[in-house]
């Protein structure tokens, strides 16, 4: 007869499962969200699940960080009277918005990638193999390398679009903060098991983000009318 050691972690997991046993649907949803933990030790599986759910936090960074920079690039320059000389140049509106978007996008993407590098290093050094497999899964790579720049561009272009319609930085930041709501909603739905963010879901979200980026940039280009901005903000 074999004897299985009962550590405090395993005892807690067993007690929790006895009080509120998960259904087969819940178990399959968890395995779909983190297939790397299937068949593993419960403690390792928990680490894998937790590591998987951290992905949504890395989706918040590119929506929050660049927004302030994008808003300030229009309203802030206007308040400091450095926007008028720029608008007086023969630079096209599309080129001007692209340059401003790039100036806010690159630092935010670098910050997110750096945070992911630190997180990955910590997981490799301190976490289980399941956690390492979770944070290096294809959907993580797709999200970090592709979705992060797309989310950053969306946040930046929305910030520029809002800046063309309001005259106060604080008001623009409050309105632009709504861009975080969909990301938070997806994170809550994932944690509660309402949605499963598998590879197909990330591919679909990537396609939607590409369309949204193009649409919002086009709207910002139309809304950014240099003559009206200069006259209205005098």
Backbone as CSV, one residue per row, in Angstrom:
resi,resn,N_x,N_y,N_z,CA_x,CA_y,CA_z,C_x,C_y,C_z
1,UNK,0.858,-1.193,0.000,0.000,0.000,0.000,0.885,1.230,0.000
2,UNK,0.600,2.161,-0.896,1.406,3.377,-1.003,0.825,4.462,-0.119
3,UNK,1.695,5.296,0.373,1.303,6.406,1.231,1.599,7.703,0.500
4,UNK,0.598,8.584,0.384,0.744,9.864,-0.306,0.893,10.962,0.732
5,UNK,1.976,11.698,0.661,2.201,12.791,1.606,1.192,13.904,1.367
6,UNK,0.626,14.422,2.444,-0.371,15.486,2.335,0.257,16.784,2.822
7,UNK,0.650,17.595,1.884,1.190,18.908,2.211,0.041,19.871,2.478
8,UNK,0.308,21.015,3.138,-0.768,21.987,3.379,-1.442,22.452,2.096
9,UNK,-0.658,22.600,1.013,-1.251,23.057,-0.244,-2.250,22.033,-0.771
10,UNK,-1.861,20.762,-0.742,-2.752,19.720,-1.246,-3.992,19.586,-0.365
11,UNK,-3.807,19.730,0.952,-4.947,19.654,1.860,-5.948,20.758,1.564
12,UNK,-5.450,21.964,1.305,-6.331,23.086,0.987,-7.093,22.843,-0.303
13,UNK,-6.395,22.320,-1.314,-7.040,22.045,-2.592,-8.121,20.984,-2.451
14,UNK,-7.827,19.939,-1.687,-8.804,18.873,-1.489,-10.023,19.398,-0.742
15,UNK,-9.799,20.212,0.299,-10.909,20.763,1.068,-11.779,21.670,0.213
16,UNK,-11.136,22.503,-0.601,-11.899,23.398,-1.471,-12.716,22.620,-2.490
17,UNK,-12.124,21.559,-3.033,-12.843,20.747,-4.015,-14.016,20.014,-3.379
18,UNK,-13.858,19.612,-2.097,-14.942,18.906,-1.418,-16.114,19.834,-1.129
19,UNK,-15.826,21.091,-0.788,-16.889,22.046,-0.483,-17.650,22.437,-1.743
20,UNK,-16.931,22.720,-2.818,-17.552,23.172,-4.057,-16.945,22.412,-5.227
21,UNK,-17.336,21.174,-5.435,-16.716,20.371,-6.490,-17.017,20.948,-7.870
22,UNK,-16.008,21.060,-8.736,-16.236,21.599,-10.076,-16.956,20.591,-10.958
23,UNK,-17.744,21.108,-11.879,-18.425,20.242,-12.831,-17.465,19.836,-13.942
24,UNK,-17.878,18.853,-14.724,-17.047,18.406,-15.844,-16.860,19.533,-16.861
25,UNK,-17.894,20.341,-17.035,-17.786,21.480,-17.957,-16.748,22.478,-17.474
26,UNK,-16.749,22.747,-16.150,-15.761,23.674,-15.594,-14.348,23.143,-15.785
27,UNK,-14.169,21.851,-15.556,-12.837,21.260,-15.699,-12.354,21.351,-17.139
28,UNK,-13.239,21.044,-18.093,-12.849,21.109,-19.499,-12.557,22.544,-19.921
29,UNK,-13.307,23.512,-19.371,-13.046,24.918,-19.687,-11.680,25.350,-19.168
30,UNK,-11.341,24.891,-17.962,-10.028,25.218,-17.414,-8.914,24.599,-18.240
31,UNK,-9.105,23.363,-18.655,-8.089,22.716,-19.488,-7.979,23.390,-20.854
32,UNK,-9.083,23.895,-21.380,-9.026,24.623,-22.648,-8.293,25.944,-22.481
33,UNK,-8.470,26.590,-21.324,-7.781,27.851,-21.076,-6.297,27.644,-20.845
34,UNK,-5.927,26.514,-20.258,-4.511,26.226,-19.985,-4.243,24.755,-20.272
35,UNK,-4.144,24.372,-21.546,-3.944,22.950,-21.877,-2.635,22.383,-21.359
36,UNK,-1.674,23.248,-21.029,-0.377,22.761,-20.566,-0.458,22.092,-19.198
37,UNK,-1.555,22.299,-18.443,-1.646,21.760,-17.089,-2.428,20.453,-17.042
38,UNK,-2.892,19.970,-18.152,-3.694,18.745,-18.159,-2.867,17.558,-17.643
39,UNK,-3.406,16.858,-16.646,-2.753,15.672,-16.126,-1.609,15.935,-15.168
40,UNK,-1.426,17.184,-14.739,-0.315,17.506,-13.848,-0.738,17.408,-12.389
41,UNK,0.254,17.484,-11.525,0.026,17.561,-10.090,-0.827,18.800,-9.785
42,UNK,-1.771,18.716,-8.822,-2.651,19.860,-8.542,-1.913,21.158,-8.250
43,UNK,-0.831,21.093,-7.473,-0.086,22.313,-7.154,0.522,22.918,-8.412
44,UNK,1.119,22.082,-9.264,1.679,22.582,-10.518,0.584,23.116,-11.434
45,UNK,-0.564,22.444,-11.421,-1.675,22.895,-12.262,-2.167,24.270,-11.835
46,UNK,-2.245,24.507,-10.525,-2.677,25.813,-10.029,-1.709,26.900,-10.481
47,UNK,-0.411,26.634,-10.401,0.569,27.613,-10.876,0.382,27.891,-12.366
48,UNK,0.093,26.847,-13.131,-0.133,27.042,-14.557,-1.357,27.894,-14.832
49,UNK,-2.446,27.643,-14.087,-3.654,28.441,-14.255,-3.404,29.903,-13.899
50,UNK,-2.750,30.141,-12.767,-2.482,31.516,-12.340,-1.609,32.237,-13.356
51,UNK,-0.586,31.559,-13.842,0.289,32.175,-14.844,-0.478,32.515,-16.111
52,UNK,-1.433,31.658,-16.483,-2.229,31.914,-17.681,-3.069,33.171,-17.534
53,UNK,-3.674,33.367,-16.370,-4.572,34.499,-16.175,-3.831,35.829,-16.086
54,UNK,-2.523,35.812,-15.936,-1.759,37.052,-15.900,-1.677,37.701,-17.279
55,UNK,-2.031,36.971,-18.322,-1.917,37.525,-19.667,-2.769,38.769,-19.837
56,UNK,-3.953,38.781,-19.223,-4.839,39.922,-19.392,-4.228,41.187,-18.806
57,UNK,-3.368,41.050,-17.790,-2.704,42.225,-17.220,-1.744,42.845,-18.218
58,UNK,-1.106,42.020,-19.027,-0.209,42.554,-20.046,-0.985,43.197,-21.191
59,UNK,-2.280,42.931,-21.281,-3.112,43.619,-22.262,-3.572,44.980,-21.751
60,UNK,-3.507,45.179,-20.435,-3.885,46.479,-19.872,-2.789,47.520,-20.046
61,UNK,-1.536,47.091,-20.001,-0.428,48.049,-20.109,-0.490,48.842,-21.408
62,UNK,-0.644,48.210,-22.581,-0.674,48.996,-23.818,-1.946,49.802,-24.017
63,UNK,-2.954,49.618,-23.171,-4.146,50.452,-23.274,-4.095,51.652,-22.340
64,UNK,-3.322,51.564,-21.274,-3.270,52.640,-20.280,-2.072,53.555,-20.495
65,UNK,-0.897,52.972,-20.691,0.339,53.768,-20.753,0.349,54.773,-21.893
66,UNK,0.009,54.393,-23.137,0.167,55.357,-24.232,-0.932,56.399,-24.314
67,UNK,-2.030,56.200,-23.582,-3.165,57.101,-23.720,-2.811,58.524,-23.308
68,UNK,-2.150,58.671,-22.178,-1.777,60.002,-21.702,-0.821,60.685,-22.661
69,UNK,0.151,59.937,-23.171,1.103,60.525,-24.115,0.419,60.977,-25.394
70,UNK,-0.525,60.181,-25.880,-1.222,60.539,-27.113,-2.087,61.780,-26.923
71,UNK,-2.781,61.847,-25.791,-3.624,63.012,-25.517,-2.779,64.265,-25.353
72,UNK,-1.693,64.143,-24.612,-0.841,65.311,-24.381,-0.157,65.764,-25.665
73,UNK,0.053,64.858,-26.618,0.735,65.240,-27.849,-0.062,66.244,-28.662
74,UNK,-1.370,66.338,-28.414,-2.200,67.319,-29.118,-2.595,68.455,-28.184
75,UNK,-3.317,68.121,-27.100,-3.792,69.166,-26.192,-2.630,69.813,-25.453
76,UNK,-1.670,69.021,-25.002,-0.527,69.578,-24.285,0.290,70.519,-25.143
77,UNK,0.521,70.131,-26.392,1.273,71.021,-27.279,0.500,72.294,-27.575
78,UNK,-0.812,72.182,-27.669,-1.609,73.382,-27.900,-1.517,74.330,-26.720
79,UNK,-1.611,73.813,-25.491,-1.535,74.674,-24.312,-0.161,75.312,-24.162
80,UNK,0.883,74.650,-24.643,2.235,75.211,-24.586,2.583,76.015,-25.836
81,UNK,1.621,76.131,-26.736,1.773,76.907,-27.974,2.918,76.389,-28.847
82,UNK,3.080,75.087,-28.869,4.052,74.485,-29.786,3.371,73.757,-30.933
83,UNK,2.032,73.745,-30.922,1.303,73.056,-31.978,1.119,73.929,-33.213
84,UNK,0.944,75.251,-32.999,0.716,76.136,-34.139,1.853,76.105,-35.157
85,UNK,3.117,76.220,-34.744,4.196,76.139,-35.747,4.215,74.807,-36.487
86,UNK,3.845,73.731,-35.789,3.834,72.420,-36.434,2.727,72.330,-37.477
87,UNK,1.553,72.874,-37.140,0.440,72.827,-38.080,0.635,73.778,-39.249
88,UNK,1.497,74.757,-39.084,1.761,75.701,-40.174,2.685,75.124,-41.235
89,UNK,3.327,74.021,-40.949,4.228,73.389,-41.916,3.412,72.634,-42.967
90,UNK,4.001,72.356,-44.121,3.264,71.645,-45.184,3.147,70.139,-44.973
91,UNK,3.407,69.659,-43.775,3.298,68.229,-43.492,1.834,67.802,-43.570
92,UNK,1.569,66.693,-44.241,0.207,66.199,-44.360,-0.346,65.714,-43.035
93,UNK,-1.674,65.718,-42.932,-2.321,65.289,-41.694,-2.016,63.821,-41.398
94,UNK,-2.044,62.992,-42.426,-1.748,61.575,-42.228,-0.340,61.344,-41.721
95,UNK,0.624,62.060,-42.306,2.013,61.924,-41.854,2.183,62.433,-40.430
96,UNK,1.499,63.534,-40.111,1.603,64.101,-38.766,1.027,63.147,-37.721
97,UNK,-0.148,62.596,-38.001,-0.761,61.665,-37.053,0.039,60.378,-36.932
98,UNK,0.596,59.921,-38.046,1.417,58.709,-37.996,2.647,58.924,-37.122
99,UNK,3.276,60.097,-37.246,4.457,60.393,-36.432,4.098,60.477,-34.955
100,UNK,2.971,61.136,-34.647,2.551,61.238,-33.253,2.174,59.865,-32.691
101,UNK,1.521,59.042,-33.509,1.169,57.696,-33.060,2.412,56.867,-32.788
102,UNK,3.379,56.982,-33.673,4.610,56.209,-33.502,5.365,56.647,-32.252
103,UNK,5.370,57.953,-31.980,6.090,58.468,-30.815,5.488,57.975,-29.506
104,UNK,4.188,57.718,-29.492,3.546,57.207,-28.280,3.506,55.687,-28.236
105,UNK,3.534,55.058,-29.406,3.408,53.600,-29.471,4.693,52.889,-29.082
106,UNK,5.815,53.340,-29.625,7.086,52.640,-29.411,7.449,52.535,-27.929
107,UNK,7.416,53.627,-27.146,7.764,53.478,-25.716,6.828,52.530,-24.971
108,UNK,5.544,52.575,-25.297,4.585,51.718,-24.600,4.813,50.248,-24.919
109,UNK,5.104,49.948,-26.179,5.382,48.563,-26.557,6.647,48.065,-25.870
110,UNK,7.660,48.914,-25.817,8.914,48.523,-25.157,8.677,48.260,-23.668
111,UNK,7.863,49.103,-23.026,7.547,48.903,-21.607,6.841,47.563,-21.399
112,UNK,5.884,47.248,-22.250,5.149,45.989,-22.115,6.054,44.793,-22.349
113,UNK,6.860,44.849,-23.387,7.779,43.736,-23.663,8.799,43.558,-22.544
114,UNK,9.256,44.670,-21.964,10.194,44.579,-20.844,9.527,43.940,-19.629
115,UNK,8.285,44.338,-19.358,7.552,43.740,-18.238,7.356,42.241,-18.452
116,UNK,7.051,41.860,-19.683,6.891,40.430,-19.976,8.209,39.682,-19.805
117,UNK,9.313,40.296,-20.205,10.621,39.651,-20.046,10.928,39.410,-18.568
118,UNK,10.642,40.404,-17.718,10.850,40.227,-16.281,9.925,39.137,-15.727
119,UNK,8.686,39.146,-16.170,7.723,38.144,-15.700,8.142,36.745,-16.128
120,UNK,8.550,36.599,-17.377,8.982,35.293,-17.876,10.208,34.800,-17.120
121,UNK,11.142,35.698,-16.855,12.334,35.316,-16.098,11.967,34.843,-14.695
122,UNK,11.031,35.553,-14.056,10.606,35.164,-12.709,9.920,33.803,-12.714
123,UNK,9.086,33.559,-13.728,8.397,32.271,-13.811,9.391,31.138,-14.041
124,UNK,10.372,31.372,-14.908,11.377,30.339,-15.184,12.180,30.015,-13.934
125,UNK,12.524,31.046,-13.154,13.363,30.838,-11.979,12.587,30.296,-10.781
126,UNK,11.327,30.704,-10.639,10.589,30.385,-9.422,9.386,29.478,-9.634
127,UNK,8.860,29.421,-10.832,7.633,28.682,-11.077,7.868,27.244,-11.502
128,UNK,6.764,26.546,-11.679,6.811,25.157,-12.126,6.943,25.095,-13.642
129,UNK,7.151,23.876,-14.131,7.254,23.695,-15.575,5.938,24.029,-16.267
130,UNK,4.824,23.752,-15.597,3.518,24.075,-16.171,3.354,25.578,-16.354
131,UNK,3.832,26.359,-15.375,3.750,27.811,-15.493,4.606,28.318,-16.643
132,UNK,5.794,27.733,-16.801,6.673,28.129,-17.910,6.016,27.806,-19.247
133,UNK,5.426,26.618,-19.350,4.737,26.245,-20.586,3.560,27.171,-20.874
134,UNK,2.893,27.629,-19.805,1.730,28.500,-19.990,2.129,29.858,-20.555
135,UNK,3.207,30.446,-20.018,3.591,31.801,-20.440,4.428,31.805,-21.711
136,UNK,4.749,30.634,-22.239,5.446,30.557,-23.526,4.585,29.868,-24.579
137,UNK,3.301,29.707,-24.299,2.387,29.079,-25.248,2.216,29.963,-26.481
138,UNK,1.771,29.392,-27.608,1.617,30.187,-28.838,0.724,31.406,-28.677
139,UNK,-0.351,31.296,-27.901,-1.236,32.452,-27.747,-0.569,33.573,-26.963
140,UNK,0.305,33.219,-25.999,1.065,34.253,-25.305,1.997,34.965,-26.273
141,UNK,2.682,34.211,-27.101,3.596,34.818,-28.078,2.823,35.709,-29.041
142,UNK,1.658,35.232,-29.506,0.826,36.038,-30.400,0.349,37.304,-29.706
143,UNK,-0.079,37.177,-28.461,-0.595,38.336,-27.733,0.497,39.369,-27.475
144,UNK,1.663,38.915,-27.038,2.731,39.847,-26.686,3.343,40.497,-27.922
145,UNK,3.595,39.723,-28.955,4.303,40.248,-30.125,3.387,40.946,-31.124
146,UNK,2.123,40.551,-31.187,1.223,41.107,-32.205,0.118,41.956,-31.585
147,UNK,-0.585,41.409,-30.589,-1.721,42.136,-30.034,-1.308,43.354,-29.226
148,UNK,-0.172,43.292,-28.560,0.285,44.452,-27.780,0.499,45.675,-28.669
149,UNK,1.238,45.582,-29.790,1.351,46.759,-30.668,0.010,47.216,-31.227
150,UNK,-0.882,46.268,-31.553,-2.186,46.653,-32.094,-3.033,47.361,-31.041
151,UNK,-3.031,46.865,-29.809,-3.752,47.538,-28.731,-3.176,48.917,-28.452
152,UNK,-1.864,49.029,-28.516,-1.226,50.323,-28.293,-1.640,51.321,-29.361
153,UNK,-1.620,50.899,-30.612,-2.050,51.782,-31.700,-3.504,52.200,-31.535
154,UNK,-4.351,51.274,-31.121,-5.757,51.608,-30.913,-5.916,52.647,-29.814
155,UNK,-5.226,52.461,-28.704,-5.304,53.417,-27.604,-4.764,54.779,-28.017
156,UNK,-3.651,54.784,-28.748,-3.047,56.044,-29.189,-3.975,56.784,-30.147
157,UNK,-4.498,56.082,-31.133,-5.372,56.733,-32.113,-6.666,57.230,-31.478
158,UNK,-7.198,56.470,-30.511,-8.373,56.947,-29.786,-8.045,58.199,-28.985
159,UNK,-6.860,58.219,-28.373,-6.449,59.409,-27.636,-6.328,60.627,-28.528
160,UNK,-5.759,60.450,-29.712,-5.637,61.566,-30.654,-7.012,62.002,-31.147
161,UNK,-7.881,61.026,-31.418,-9.233,61.356,-31.871,-9.989,62.148,-30.814
162,UNK,-9.884,61.734,-29.566,-10.552,62.463,-28.482,-9.953,63.850,-28.320
163,UNK,-8.656,63.968,-28.499,-7.981,65.254,-28.315,-8.422,66.291,-29.333
164,UNK,-8.918,65.845,-30.466,-9.390,66.798,-31.472,-10.770,67.344,-31.142
165,UNK,-11.437,66.766,-30.133,-12.796,67.178,-29.810,-12.932,67.852,-28.459
166,UNK,-11.952,67.751,-27.600,-12.002,68.397,-26.287,-10.771,69.271,-26.114
167,UNK,-10.872,70.206,-25.181,-9.796,71.168,-24.977,-9.043,70.982,-23.670
168,UNK,-9.446,70.037,-22.850,-8.835,69.852,-21.536,-8.224,68.457,-21.446
169,UNK,-7.002,68.384,-20.929,-6.299,67.107,-20.836,-7.023,66.148,-19.904
170,UNK,-7.516,66.649,-18.771,-8.167,65.772,-17.800,-9.466,65.186,-18.347
171,UNK,-10.227,66.014,-19.068,-11.463,65.508,-19.676,-11.146,64.440,-20.715
172,UNK,-10.130,64.690,-21.522,-9.736,63.714,-22.543,-9.272,62.408,-21.908
173,UNK,-8.555,62.484,-20.789,-8.101,61.270,-20.112,-9.270,60.482,-19.537
174,UNK,-10.258,61.181,-18.996,-11.423,60.493,-18.441,-12.214,59.783,-19.532
175,UNK,-12.369,60.444,-20.671,-13.087,59.801,-21.781,-12.268,58.643,-22.339
176,UNK,-10.977,58.863,-22.511,-10.122,57.817,-23.062,-9.987,56.612,-22.158
177,UNK,-10.221,56.802,-20.858,-10.130,55.678,-19.935,-11.136,54.577,-20.215
178,UNK,-12.169,54.896,-20.984,-13.168,53.879,-21.324,-12.594,52.774,-22.189
179,UNK,-11.443,53.024,-22.826,-10.844,51.990,-23.675,-10.401,50.784,-22.855
180,UNK,-10.225,50.984,-21.545,-9.795,49.891,-20.672,-10.948,48.933,-20.364
181,UNK,-12.181,49.427,-20.451,-13.340,48.632,-20.032,-13.452,47.302,-20.783
182,UNK,-13.348,47.263,-22.122,-13.451,45.957,-22.799,-12.381,44.965,-22.362
183,UNK,-11.157,45.442,-22.139,-10.079,44.546,-21.722,-10.373,43.977,-20.339
184,UNK,-10.834,44.833,-19.429,-11.178,44.368,-18.084,-12.346,43.386,-18.141
185,UNK,-13.326,43.672,-18.990,-14.481,42.776,-19.117,-14.056,41.400,-19.621
186,UNK,-13.152,41.369,-20.590,-12.662,40.082,-21.092,-11.909,39.332,-19.996
187,UNK,-11.114,40.066,-19.210,-10.388,39.427,-18.114,-11.315,38.830,-17.073
188,UNK,-12.376,39.567,-16.712,-13.336,39.047,-15.737,-14.061,37.826,-16.296
189,UNK,-14.442,37.904,-17.570,-15.127,36.767,-18.189,-14.231,35.537,-18.245
190,UNK,-12.937,35.751,-18.447,-12.007,34.621,-18.481,-11.858,33.991,-17.099
191,UNK,-11.692,34.820,-16.080,-11.500,34.302,-14.723,-12.739,33.555,-14.240
192,UNK,-13.922,34.070,-14.580,-15.160,33.430,-14.139,-15.561,32.256,-15.017
193,UNK,-14.809,31.989,-16.073,-15.102,30.862,-16.939,-16.161,31.125,-17.989
194,UNK,-16.555,32.396,-18.177,-17.570,32.712,-19.177,-17.037,32.556,-20.598
195,UNK,-15.768,32.863,-20.789,-15.139,32.719,-22.101,-13.824,31.971,-21.930
196,UNK,-13.406,31.317,-22.990,-12.130,30.615,-23.021,-11.273,31.263,-24.102
197,UNK,-10.168,31.855,-23.694,-9.292,32.546,-24.638,-8.267,31.553,-25.177
198,UNK,-8.684,30.782,-26.172,-7.771,29.840,-26.790,-7.077,30.496,-27.978
199,UNK,-6.325,29.712,-28.738,-5.585,30.274,-29.868,-6.515,30.885,-30.908
200,UNK,-7.662,30.232,-31.158,-8.613,30.769,-32.122,-9.181,32.107,-31.692
201,UNK,-9.468,32.248,-30.384,-9.997,33.516,-29.883,-8.988,34.643,-30.050
202,UNK,-7.714,34.359,-29.800,-6.692,35.393,-29.960,-6.507,35.772,-31.427
203,UNK,-6.636,34.810,-32.329,-6.559,35.133,-33.754,-7.727,36.017,-34.172
204,UNK,-8.912,35.729,-33.671,-10.073,36.555,-33.981,-9.914,37.965,-33.423
205,UNK,-9.435,38.074,-32.184,-9.232,39.395,-31.598,-8.160,40.173,-32.349
206,UNK,-7.139,39.489,-32.840,-6.107,40.162,-33.627,-6.693,40.740,-34.905
207,UNK,-7.546,39.977,-35.575,-8.195,40.472,-36.792,-9.073,41.681,-36.495
208,UNK,-9.836,41.614,-35.410,-10.698,42.735,-35.028,-9.864,43.972,-34.710
209,UNK,-8.747,43.789,-34.023,-7.893,44.925,-33.679,-7.311,45.584,-34.924
210,UNK,-6.937,44.797,-35.916,-6.409,45.378,-37.158,-7.464,46.263,-37.821
211,UNK,-8.692,45.761,-37.884,-9.779,46.541,-38.487,-10.046,47.807,-37.679
212,UNK,-10.086,47.684,-36.353,-10.329,48.848,-35.500,-9.213,49.877,-35.620
213,UNK,-7.976,49.431,-35.679,-6.856,50.365,-35.819,-6.981,51.182,-37.097
214,UNK,-7.276,50.519,-38.194,-7.418,51.227,-39.470,-8.604,52.189,-39.438
215,UNK,-9.720,51.744,-38.847,-10.913,52.589,-38.804,-10.704,53.816,-37.922
216,UNK,-10.115,53.619,-36.745,-9.912,54.743,-35.824,-8.883,55.721,-36.384
217,UNK,-7.829,55.223,-37.018,-6.847,56.120,-37.629,-7.495,56.939,-38.739
218,UNK,-8.361,56.319,-39.515,-9.061,57.038,-40.582,-9.977,58.110,-39.992
219,UNK,-10.700,57.783,-38.908,-11.557,58.770,-38.255,-10.743,59.910,-37.657
220,UNK,-9.609,59.578,-37.040,-8.755,60.623,-36.471,-8.212,61.542,-37.557
221,UNK,-7.891,60.978,-38.701,-7.389,61.787,-39.814,-8.454,62.750,-40.318
222,UNK,-9.707,62.289,-40.338,-10.800,63.165,-40.763,-11.079,64.237,-39.715
223,UNK,-11.076,63.845,-38.433,-11.407,64.787,-37.359,-10.313,65.812,-37.116
224,UNK,-9.064,65.465,-37.463,-7.947,66.371,-37.199,-7.873,67.403,-38.329
225,UNK,-8.602,68.488,-38.166,-8.616,69.585,-39.128,-7.830,70.744,-38.533
226,UNK,-6.670,70.971,-39.091,-5.739,71.926,-38.477,-6.324,73.329,-38.384
227,UNK,-7.052,73.773,-39.398,-7.588,75.131,-39.355,-8.615,75.283,-38.243
228,UNK,-9.540,74.318,-38.140,-10.564,74.395,-37.096,-9.966,74.281,-35.701
229,UNK,-8.942,73.455,-35.554,-8.302,73.306,-34.246,-7.668,74.614,-33.803
230,UNK,-6.969,75.269,-34.700,-6.302,76.521,-34.354,-7.311,77.612,-34.030
231,UNK,-8.400,77.701,-34.792,-9.394,78.745,-34.570,-10.186,78.479,-33.296
232,UNK,-10.592,77.226,-33.074,-11.439,76.899,-31.928,-10.701,77.017,-30.609
233,UNK,-9.402,76.767,-30.606,-8.651,76.752,-29.350,-7.943,78.063,-29.034
234,UNK,-8.200,79.081,-29.799,-7.536,80.353,-29.495,-8.145,80.993,-28.252
